[in-house]
Amino acid sequence: MSYLIRDALPDDVAGILDIYNDAVRNTTAIWNETPVDLANRQAWFAARAEQGYPILVAADATGVLGYASFGDWRPFEGFRLTVEHSVYIRGDQRGKGLGPVLMQALVERARQCGKHMMVAAIESGNAASIRLHERLGFVTTGQMAQVGVKFGRWLDLTFMQLALDDNREPPRKD
């Protein structure tokens, strides 16, 4: 398979929307139960750009195969060096190795942005995603039972994190 990992372009938003809504309808990777429209994903795309945060896509001649991004973990300045990421792969491309490639590129971008910690919040039954994160060096740091609901059942949440640098002391805020 020949594809390119690159920064997303505005023309990619429709492909991102399709992948997002497929995950809403068919998986517990996204805990929303209602598909979104193009305006929603365009606003999300613009917000990431305004924050200076990347949206990476894996793309080929058929369009967007998968995407990955990160954003602020919490909206308080004390969390400014921690980000939470998302990675989603088009249904017909899952299991073909795109997730690790997108994640590795995203981790590198977070390091380039000067971030210290990357957080993953994964539905606890998603063993494939947990294994992927473990292979990339993420460690499980917490689990929360029955904090979500989708498809008529309770969902548990596993938190994982990856240190992006080896700074033992935080930087001083000037």
Secondary structure as the mmCIF struct_conf table of DSSP 4:
data_model
#
loop_
_struct_conf.conf_type_id
_struct_conf.id
_struct_conf.beg_label_comp_id
_struct_conf.beg_label_asym_id
_struct_conf.beg_label_seq_id
_struct_conf.end_label_comp_id
_struct_conf.end_label_asym_id
_struct_conf.end_label_seq_id
STRN STRN1 LEU A 4 ASP A 7
HELX_RH_3T_P HELX_RH_3T_P1 PRO A 10 ASP A 12
HELX_RH_AL_P HELX_RH_AL_P1 VAL A 13 ASN A 26
BEND BEND1 THR A 28 ILE A 30
BEND BEND2 THR A 34 THR A 34
HELX_RH_AL_P HELX_RH_AL_P2 LEU A 38 GLN A 51
TURN_TY1_P TURN_TY1_P1 GLY A 52 GLY A 52
STRN STRN2 ILE A 55 ASP A 60
TURN_TY1_P TURN_TY1_P2 ALA A 61 THR A 62
STRN STRN3 GLY A 63 ASP A 72
BEND BEND3 TRP A 73 PHE A 76
HELX_RH_3T_P HELX_RH_3T_P2 GLU A 77 PHE A 79
TURN_TY1_P TURN_TY1_P3 ARG A 80 LEU A 81
STRN STRN4 THR A 82 ILE A 89
HELX_RH_3T_P HELX_RH_3T_P3 GLY A 91 GLN A 93
TURN_TY1_P TURN_TY1_P4 ARG A 94 GLY A 95
BEND BEND4 LYS A 96 GLY A 97
HELX_RH_AL_P HELX_RH_AL_P3 LEU A 98 GLN A 112
TURN_TY1_P TURN_TY1_P5 CYS A 113 GLY A 114
STRN STRN5 MET A 117 GLU A 123
TURN_TY1_P TURN_TY1_P6 SER A 124 GLY A 125
HELX_RH_AL_P HELX_RH_AL_P4 ALA A 127 ARG A 135
TURN_TY1_P TURN_TY1_P7 LEU A 136 GLY A 137
STRN STRN6 VAL A 139 LYS A 150
TURN_TY1_P TURN_TY1_P8 PHE A 151 GLY A 152
STRN STRN7 ARG A 153 ALA A 163
BEND BEND5 LEU A 164 ASP A 165
BEND BEND6 ARG A 168 GLU A 169
HELX_LH_PP_P HELX_LH_PP_P1 PRO A 170 LYS A 173
#
